[in-house]
Amino acid sequence: MKTNELKWALLILVIILLAYILPYTLFTNIAKWYGSFLVWSVLAIITIIINYLLTKNWGK
């Protein structure tokens, strides 16, 4: 069970790093604010889903 949690934690870490790296590298030439906001929103939804999957069976 610990390796499964570690795998999900590493995935969340990658998502957090992407949230910082993407706007300053790939989206540097985009002057509109909603490009980064869309990426941050999608990454946040993915992180919420991962957290739900991790915690849904804790009471059992």
Backbone torsions as a table, in degrees:
resi	resn	phi	psi	omega
1	MET	NA	-33.9	-178.8
2	LYS	-66.3	-36.3	180.0
3	THR	-68.0	-34.0	177.1
4	ASN	-65.4	-43.7	178.2
5	GLU	-65.6	-37.5	178.6
6	LEU	-65.5	-38.6	178.5
7	LYS	-63.8	-43.8	178.6
8	TRP	-67.1	-38.0	178.9
9	ALA	-64.5	-40.6	176.7
10	LEU	-65.2	-36.5	176.6
11	LEU	-64.5	-41.4	176.8
12	ILE	-64.7	-38.5	176.8
13	LEU	-62.2	-41.9	177.0
14	VAL	-62.9	-40.7	178.6
15	ILE	-63.5	-41.8	178.4
16	ILE	-63.8	-42.5	177.7
17	LEU	-63.9	-39.7	176.7
18	LEU	-62.3	-36.3	179.8
19	ALA	-64.1	-28.2	177.2
20	TYR	-89.8	-37.2	-173.4
21	ILE	-78.9	-45.8	-174.7
22	LEU	-57.4	-47.0	-178.8
23	PRO	-64.2	-27.3	-177.6
24	TYR	-94.4	-5.2	178.8
25	THR	-117.9	-70.6	-176.0
26	LEU	-72.7	-31.7	-176.0
27	PHE	-101.7	21.1	-177.8
28	THR	-64.7	-37.7	-176.0
29	ASN	-87.1	0.2	178.5
30	ILE	-91.0	117.5	-175.2
31	ALA	-84.4	-13.6	-178.4
32	LYS	-83.7	140.3	-177.6
33	TRP	-74.9	-24.5	-172.8
34	TYR	-75.4	-11.5	174.0
35	GLY	-65.7	-49.9	178.2
36	SER	-69.0	-37.0	180.0
37	PHE	-62.7	-38.6	178.1
38	LEU	-64.7	-44.0	178.7
39	VAL	-62.9	-45.1	179.8
40	TRP	-63.4	-37.6	178.8
41	SER	-65.7	-44.7	179.7
42	VAL	-64.5	-44.3	179.0
43	LEU	-64.5	-35.9	177.5
44	ALA	-66.4	-41.4	178.5
45	ILE	-64.5	-41.1	177.6
46	ILE	-62.8	-41.5	178.7
47	THR	-65.2	-39.6	177.4
48	ILE	-63.0	-41.8	179.1
49	ILE	-64.4	-42.6	178.3
50	ILE	-62.7	-43.5	178.5
51	ASN	-63.5	-37.3	176.5
52	TYR	-63.0	-45.4	-179.5
53	LEU	-64.0	-33.3	178.7
54	LEU	-72.5	-34.8	-171.2
55	THR	-102.4	-3.4	-174.7
56	LYS	-68.2	-25.1	-177.0
57	ASN	-109.2	15.8	-177.5
58	TRP	-68.0	-29.7	-178.5
59	GLY	-80.6	-6.5	-175.5
60	LYS	-99.8	NA	NA
